[in-house]
């Protein structure tokens, strides 16, 4: 009888321990969003989650859904008072320094500038197999979401009509509506929704343009997250974007062996946004996602290595493309850029034809005037 009693007690104790081990965090305990994001990434990769992790992730999802239901539309702002990153200089934004490259600097530091010269010198016309050829092609692609494809398609029309563009440069818009950073980084999520992988669509567009993966040598990447408020306040949402773009960059380099440079841009002004899709200050803060990636490469992060002397190449060289953000109707000091209400569609998030034209012109000006970009983009003089 005593043995039976002890055996019964043991079963009860073990059962209680099991409940404690798998029980989710108490309902009143704040969500650790960094943990929730990591669990979400594991779920998207198809990793197996234990019962406790599944419960925790589900509670985080429920909280975000509730927040989304109760969130009010953002207030329309012609001016936010935020300072463009290019003009912040010695100022600070939430403990972050100014400048595209940090510490108030808008140009790459000397080692990175040297790397830019070396990598762009390798960009040359190539045949379908990737061999240098005077009759080959230099393919410039875009990667991003709806804003990106709207802007890049306008740029393509503008650039293809410009007599100064090299005839060897072939521009292919591979950005796609609805395909934000998370969808590109984890395309299996898209496939589960019975939509084609954005990477498959990219392949189709390259084939339709008559070019090969071996000829793709430059990418303009502009990304965002859908509903960044769900990912937490700054810097949490910006770190999420940074991490997903890092995944995308590694996939790009694995897919395109001759990809040399990725020009990165952050979002345009979103003070007119009428939805929670990507309003301010998230659009402004996305610039730090770009900068952190470049700074990590500058600090020799092995997962962002582009130097064969340091080991396996993981990503292309990362450089800023044109910085597109300006504070609404407040003219930018460097070039007078403003974003008026008519530059955005009714949702205040997607660019209207005039807004697309502004980005297209900034892209064309950048590729024609940047000392390293013009080496391959501009038609060489006889």
Secondary structure as GFF3:
##gff-version 3
##sequence-region A 1 382
A	DSSP	alpha_helix	2	22	.	.	.	ID=ss1
A	DSSP	alpha_helix	33	45	.	.	.	ID=ss2
A	DSSP	alpha_helix	51	70	.	.	.	ID=ss3
A	DSSP	alpha_helix	85	88	.	.	.	ID=ss4
A	DSSP	beta_strand	92	93	.	.	.	ID=ss5
A	DSSP	beta_strand	96	97	.	.	.	ID=ss6
A	DSSP	alpha_helix	110	121	.	.	.	ID=ss7
A	DSSP	beta_strand	138	144	.	.	.	ID=ss8
A	DSSP	alpha_helix	146	160	.	.	.	ID=ss9
A	DSSP	beta_strand	169	172	.	.	.	ID=ss10
A	DSSP	alpha_helix	181	185	.	.	.	ID=ss11
A	DSSP	alpha_helix	187	192	.	.	.	ID=ss12
A	DSSP	alpha_helix	198	208	.	.	.	ID=ss13
A	DSSP	three_ten_helix	213	215	.	.	.	ID=ss14
A	DSSP	beta_strand	216	222	.	.	.	ID=ss15
A	DSSP	three_ten_helix	228	231	.	.	.	ID=ss16
A	DSSP	alpha_helix	236	255	.	.	.	ID=ss17
A	DSSP	beta_strand	261	265	.	.	.	ID=ss18
A	DSSP	alpha_helix	282	298	.	.	.	ID=ss19
A	DSSP	three_ten_helix	302	304	.	.	.	ID=ss20
A	DSSP	three_ten_helix	308	310	.	.	.	ID=ss21
A	DSSP	beta_strand	317	320	.	.	.	ID=ss22
A	DSSP	three_ten_helix	341	343	.	.	.	ID=ss23
A	DSSP	alpha_helix	353	369	.	.	.	ID=ss24
A	DSSP	alpha_helix	374	377	.	.	.	ID=ss25
###
